């Protein structure tokens, strides 16, 4: 007599967030973008993934780790003024039908991702693009140097 074994995969929110963030960043790189994680914006919001393309276009991905995370977070429209395209990034098991239709949609896991719905393009004003690009470059450079010369080393 054989016993049936039932396995259920349950991911914690931090693990899901980390996995989806990693996959979205990898997708951005596959698409020719250079991503940075957890970027503070001028309005005080923090972009989970912000990426800059070869032509200077800026994309923001807001990671949603679960239904409750999405339902309580209504700040996502505040990212639009700081990017040319805005996406939600969710895990494969996320119920996509509850998401707003306006943003693009990325489904991602720890290995990569796919664009399920393209984001509408709303070009940034040239002055804002320049300011964001300079801030992005400076943040990337500061993070790179801190990796080479950690504090206390």
Secondary structure in CASP SS format (residue, H / E / C, confidence):
PFRMAT SS
TARGET T0000
AUTHOR 0000-0000-0000
METHOD secondary structure of the structure
MODEL  1
X C 1.00
X C 1.00
X C 1.00
X C 1.00
X C 1.00
X C 1.00
X C 1.00
X C 1.00
X C 1.00
X C 1.00
X C 1.00
X C 1.00
X H 1.00
X H 1.00
X H 1.00
X H 1.00
X H 1.00
X H 1.00
X H 1.00
X H 1.00
X H 1.00
X H 1.00
X H 1.00
X H 1.00
X H 1.00
X H 1.00
X H 1.00
X H 1.00
X H 1.00
X H 1.00
X C 1.00
X C 1.00
X C 1.00
X E 1.00
X E 1.00
X E 1.00
X E 1.00
X E 1.00
X E 1.00
X E 1.00
X C 1.00
X C 1.00
X C 1.00
X C 1.00
X C 1.00
X E 1.00
X E 1.00
X E 1.00
X E 1.00
X E 1.00
X E 1.00
X E 1.00
X C 1.00
X C 1.00
X C 1.00
X C 1.00
X C 1.00
X E 1.00
X E 1.00
X E 1.00
X E 1.00
X E 1.00
X E 1.00
X E 1.00
X C 1.00
X C 1.00
X H 1.00
X H 1.00
X H 1.00
X H 1.00
X H 1.00
X H 1.00
X C 1.00
X C 1.00
X C 1.00
X H 1.00
X H 1.00
X H 1.00
X H 1.00
X H 1.00
X H 1.00
X H 1.00
X C 1.00
X C 1.00
X E 1.00
X E 1.00
X E 1.00
X E 1.00
X E 1.00
X E 1.00
X C 1.00
X C 1.00
X C 1.00
X C 1.00
X C 1.00
X H 1.00
X H 1.00
X H 1.00
X C 1.00
X C 1.00
X C 1.00
X C 1.00
X C 1.00
X E 1.00
X E 1.00
X E 1.00
X E 1.00
X E 1.00
X E 1.00
X C 1.00
X C 1.00
X E 1.00
X E 1.00
X E 1.00
X E 1.00
X E 1.00
X E 1.00
X C 1.00
X C 1.00
X C 1.00
X C 1.00
X C 1.00
X C 1.00
X C 1.00
X C 1.00
X H 1.00
X H 1.00
X H 1.00
X H 1.00
X H 1.00
X H 1.00
X H 1.00
X H 1.00
X H 1.00
X H 1.00
X H 1.00
X H 1.00
X H 1.00
X H 1.00
X H 1.00
X H 1.00
X H 1.00
X H 1.00
X H 1.00
X H 1.00
X H 1.00
X H 1.00
X H 1.00
X C 1.00
X C 1.00
X C 1.00
X C 1.00
X C 1.00
END
